[in-house]
Amino acid sequence: MNPLIDPSIQHKNYFEDVFIQEEDLEHRVWINCEFVRCNFQGSDLTGNNFIECRFIDCDFSQTRINDAGFRDVVFSNCKINDVDFSVCNAFIFSFSFDQCVLDNANFFNTNLNKTTFKNCSLLNTNFEESDLTEAVFENCDLHGARFIDSILEKTDFRTAHNFNIDPTLNRLKKSKFSGSNLTGLLQRYKLDIDNN
């Protein structure tokens, strides 16, 4: 029996190599759990709450997380493609991402204050109307990521690349950029910039 589905062993704190693809695991609470090489692809985690949990080498692609809560959750080396974070529980919403693939993820109108994205792929990810105050994009690929009406105050983009941020459509007070990636702020002007 799948160890995540059997209610008699839900108290476990460590799950390894569990395959729950397309399973429904709705309305559960997970506290201080570690998930290693688990496959959640296409599963339904509606109403689950993850408190101080770690996901390592997991596949979260296309997972449904309606009204799910994430508090102090760490994703490391995970695939999180096509996941809609905008439908999560907004009151339990804090995590960090390290070496994750978050392509086509949706963070529309979410509070990502002080969230860290480190060595992540964020291709075509939606950050419209999100609050990214003091967030960090360390060595992240933001090609095609959308920033419109976003709060980017004190956000650290110094080592991010391939972003296109329109300063007239976003709040950028005290945002951090490096001299080598300022072109990402000027693309709307169609300037010919020589980086040599």
BELFEN-V899792 format. One record per run of one state. SS is the DSSP state (2 for helix, 1 for strand, 0 for the rest). FROM is the first residue (numbers start at 0). TO is the last residue. If there is no record, write none. Layout:
ss->SS from->FROM to->TO
ss->SS from->FROM to->TO
//
This chain:
ss->0 from->0 to->5
ss->2 from->6 to->8
ss->0 from->9 to->12
ss->1 from->13 to->15
ss->0 from->16 to->17
ss->1 from->18 to->18
ss->0 from->19 to->22
ss->1 from->23 to->23
ss->0 from->24 to->27
ss->1 from->28 to->30
ss->0 from->31 to->32
ss->1 from->33 to->35
ss->0 from->36 to->37
ss->1 from->38 to->38
ss->0 from->39 to->42
ss->1 from->43 to->43
ss->0 from->44 to->47
ss->1 from->48 to->50
ss->0 from->51 to->52
ss->1 from->53 to->55
ss->0 from->56 to->57
ss->1 from->58 to->58
ss->0 from->59 to->62
ss->1 from->63 to->63
ss->0 from->64 to->67
ss->1 from->68 to->75
ss->0 from->76 to->77
ss->1 from->78 to->78
ss->0 from->79 to->82
ss->1 from->83 to->83
ss->2 from->84 to->86
ss->0 from->87 to->91
ss->1 from->92 to->97
ss->0 from->98 to->99
ss->1 from->100 to->100
ss->0 from->101 to->104
ss->1 from->105 to->105
ss->0 from->106 to->109
ss->1 from->110 to->110
ss->0 from->111 to->114
ss->1 from->115 to->117
ss->0 from->118 to->119
ss->1 from->120 to->120
ss->0 from->121 to->124
ss->1 from->125 to->125
ss->0 from->126 to->129
ss->1 from->130 to->130
ss->0 from->131 to->134
ss->1 from->135 to->137
ss->0 from->138 to->139
ss->1 from->140 to->140
ss->0 from->141 to->144
ss->1 from->145 to->145
ss->0 from->146 to->149
ss->1 from->150 to->150
ss->0 from->151 to->154
ss->1 from->155 to->155
ss->0 from->156 to->159
ss->1 from->160 to->160
ss->0 from->161 to->169
ss->1 from->170 to->170
ss->0 from->171 to->174
ss->1 from->175 to->175
ss->0 from->176 to->177
ss->2 from->178 to->184
ss->0 from->185 to->185
ss->2 from->186 to->188
ss->0 from->189 to->195
//
